[in-house]
Amino acid sequence: MTERMNQLYDLTKNLFFLLDKSVSKNLTEREQTIQKVTESLEKREILLSQIKPPYTDEEKRVGAELIPLEQKIQQRLTLLFNNLKSDMKNVKKQKSSNQKYINPYQSLAHFDGSYLDKKK
């Protein structure tokens, strides 16, 4: 059981360092980083599901070291997610502004030259 806790600690530490590196604007690097983070999170999930009580003193010590690390990982994952959301908004905004540049009158109503007589 202690070996699983050590594996969990090592995997969590690696995930922390992976997230600690700045995620660059280069799309290929960011995609690779996100892929590695996803794989690490899946491995951690499997290890966490295998660790069951009762815990030894060594396992409690390792668990206590993991708690602050987990909080920092959550903060960095939130930051990464928010960066991705803002990039997606920027791409969407750029796409719509490009479309408006190509056809600036697309959003205007097309009532030119029509007359509606309300009287009978």
C-alpha positions as CSV (number, residue, x, y, z in Angstrom):
1,M,0.0,0.0,0.0
2,T,2.8,2.4,0.8
3,E,4.2,1.8,-2.7
4,R,0.9,3.1,-4.2
5,M,1.1,6.2,-2.0
6,N,4.7,6.8,-3.2
7,Q,3.6,6.3,-6.8
8,L,0.7,8.8,-6.2
9,Y,3.1,11.3,-4.6
10,D,5.6,11.0,-7.6
11,L,2.8,11.3,-10.1
12,T,1.3,14.3,-8.3
13,K,4.7,16.0,-8.1
14,N,5.3,15.4,-11.8
15,L,1.9,16.8,-12.6
16,F,2.6,19.9,-10.4
17,F,5.9,20.5,-12.3
18,L,4.2,20.0,-15.6
19,L,1.6,22.6,-14.7
20,D,4.2,24.8,-13.1
21,K,5.9,25.3,-16.5
22,S,4.4,28.2,-18.3
23,V,2.0,27.1,-21.1
24,S,3.2,28.9,-24.2
25,K,1.1,30.3,-26.9
26,N,2.5,27.8,-29.3
27,L,-0.4,25.5,-30.1
28,T,1.5,22.3,-30.6
29,E,3.3,22.7,-27.3
30,R,0.1,23.6,-25.5
31,E,-1.7,20.6,-27.0
32,Q,1.2,18.3,-25.9
33,T,1.1,19.8,-22.4
34,I,-2.7,19.3,-22.1
35,Q,-2.4,15.7,-23.4
36,K,0.3,15.0,-20.7
37,V,-1.8,16.6,-18.0
38,T,-4.8,14.6,-19.0
39,E,-2.8,11.3,-19.0
40,S,-1.4,12.2,-15.6
41,L,-4.8,13.0,-14.2
42,E,-6.2,9.7,-15.4
43,K,-3.3,7.7,-13.8
44,R,-3.8,9.6,-10.6
45,E,-7.5,8.8,-10.6
46,I,-6.8,5.1,-10.9
47,L,-4.2,5.2,-8.1
48,L,-6.6,7.2,-5.9
49,S,-9.3,4.6,-6.3
50,Q,-6.9,1.8,-5.3
51,I,-5.9,3.4,-2.0
52,K,-8.3,2.4,0.7
53,P,-8.3,2.8,4.5
54,P,-7.0,2.0,7.1
55,Y,-3.9,4.1,6.5
56,T,-0.5,3.6,8.1
57,D,1.4,6.5,9.7
58,E,3.6,6.7,6.6
59,E,0.6,6.9,4.3
60,K,-0.9,9.6,6.5
61,R,2.3,11.6,6.2
62,V,2.4,11.3,2.5
63,G,-1.3,12.2,2.3
64,A,-0.6,15.4,4.4
65,E,2.1,16.4,1.9
66,L,-0.2,15.8,-1.0
67,I,-3.0,18.2,0.2
68,P,-1.2,21.5,-0.3
69,L,0.2,20.2,-3.6
70,E,-3.3,19.3,-4.7
71,Q,-4.5,22.8,-4.0
72,K,-1.8,24.3,-6.1
73,I,-2.5,21.9,-8.9
74,Q,-6.2,22.9,-8.8
75,Q,-5.2,26.6,-9.0
76,R,-3.0,25.9,-12.0
77,L,-5.6,23.8,-13.8
78,T,-8.2,26.6,-13.3
79,L,-5.7,29.1,-14.7
80,L,-5.0,26.8,-17.7
81,F,-8.7,26.4,-18.3
82,N,-9.4,30.1,-18.1
83,N,-6.6,30.8,-20.6
84,L,-8.1,28.3,-23.0
85,K,-11.5,29.9,-22.6
86,S,-10.2,33.4,-23.3
87,D,-8.3,32.1,-26.3
88,M,-11.5,30.5,-27.7
89,K,-13.4,33.7,-27.2
90,N,-10.7,35.6,-29.0
91,V,-10.8,33.2,-31.9
92,K,-14.5,33.5,-32.1
93,K,-14.4,37.3,-32.0
94,Q,-11.7,37.4,-34.6
95,K,-13.8,35.1,-36.9
96,S,-16.8,37.3,-36.6
97,S,-14.9,40.5,-37.2
98,N,-13.3,38.9,-40.3
99,Q,-16.7,38.0,-41.5
100,K,-17.9,41.5,-41.0
101,Y,-14.9,42.9,-42.8
102,I,-15.7,40.7,-45.8
103,N,-19.4,41.5,-45.9
104,P,-20.1,44.6,-43.7
105,Y,-23.8,44.8,-44.7
106,Q,-24.7,41.3,-43.8
107,S,-26.4,42.2,-40.5
108,L,-28.5,45.0,-41.8
109,A,-32.2,44.4,-42.5
110,H,-33.2,43.9,-46.2
111,F,-36.2,46.1,-46.5
112,D,-34.8,48.2,-49.4
113,G,-37.4,49.3,-52.0
114,S,-40.4,47.6,-50.5
115,Y,-43.5,49.4,-49.5
116,L,-46.2,48.0,-47.4
117,D,-49.7,49.6,-47.7
118,K,-51.7,49.1,-44.5
119,K,-54.9,50.6,-46.0
120,K,-57.4,48.6,-47.9
